[in-house]
Amino acid sequence: MTEREEILADLIEVLKTVRTIDPARLENVTEETDFLADMNAPSTELINIAVKVEQKFDVEFEDDDIDNLGSTVKDVIDLIILAKNRK
C-alpha cells in the first residue's frame, strides 16, 4: 500500500464521522472524488473536515492551506503530505 493509499483509507475513516456526509457515498471514494459534488458536503463542512484530519494525522495546516484547499480528496491528501513534510 502506498502512502497515498494509506492516507486515503484513514481519510475515509475520518469522513465516516462527519454526519453531513452520507456513508453510502464513501464506498467508492477515489482521489478524484469531490466533497461538494460527489458527497454533497456543505462547503462549510470542509473546515470541520480539515480540523478532524489535523487531529487524525497529527499535522497542522496553515490558514493559507485551508484558504487554498480544493474540494477533491486529492487536494486533501496533497495537503496532508505537505503538512507532514513541513514537520
N, C-alpha and C positions, 0 to 999 in steps of 0.2 A: 504494500500500500504506500503510495507516495504521500509526502507531507500535505499536499493539497487535498488528497482523498481523505486523509485523517481529519483535516480541518473541516471538510465538508460534512463528514459524519458527526463530528462534535457540534457543528453549527446546526445541523438538523435537530439534534437533541435540545439545543437552546431554543430553537423555533417551536418545538413542541410545548414549551412553557408559555408561549405568547398566545393569550386567549383570543386575540382578534384574528388569528390565522387558523383556518380550518385544517385539522390534522390530515384529512384526506388529500389536501393539496401538497403534503410533504412527502408523498410516496415516490414521486419520480423527479426529485429535485436534482438539477444539474447546475453547472456554473452559469449557464445561460438563463436560468430561472430568474424572473423579475419579481421582486417582492410586491410591487404595486399592481402590475398587470396580471401576473400568474397566481399570486397568493391573495390578491385583494386586500393586502395590508394597507391601512391608512398611512399616509406619508408621515404623520406624526408618530407612528409606531416605530419608524426607523431609529429614532433616538433611543427609545426603550430597548430595542434590539441591540443597538450599539453598546449600551450600558451592560446588558446581560452578557454580551460577547466579551467585553473587557474583563468581567468577573470570571467567566468560564476559562478564558485563555491566559489570564493573569497578564494582561497587557494594558497599556493606557493610550488612548487615542488623543491626538491634539484637536483643538477646536477646528482648525483648518481641515483636518482629516474628515471630520463629521460634515462640515460645510460642503466639502467637495465629493462626498460619498455618492456614488451612483446607486441605482436601485436594483442591481443584479447581485446574485450570490457571488459571482466572480469578483465584483468590486469589494465585497466584504472580506473574501478570502485574501485578496491582494493587500487589503488594509491590515489584516491580522499579521500577515508575513512581514509587512513593512514595520509594524509596531514591534514585532518580536526582534527584528534585526536592529532596531534602534536601541534596544535594552543594553 
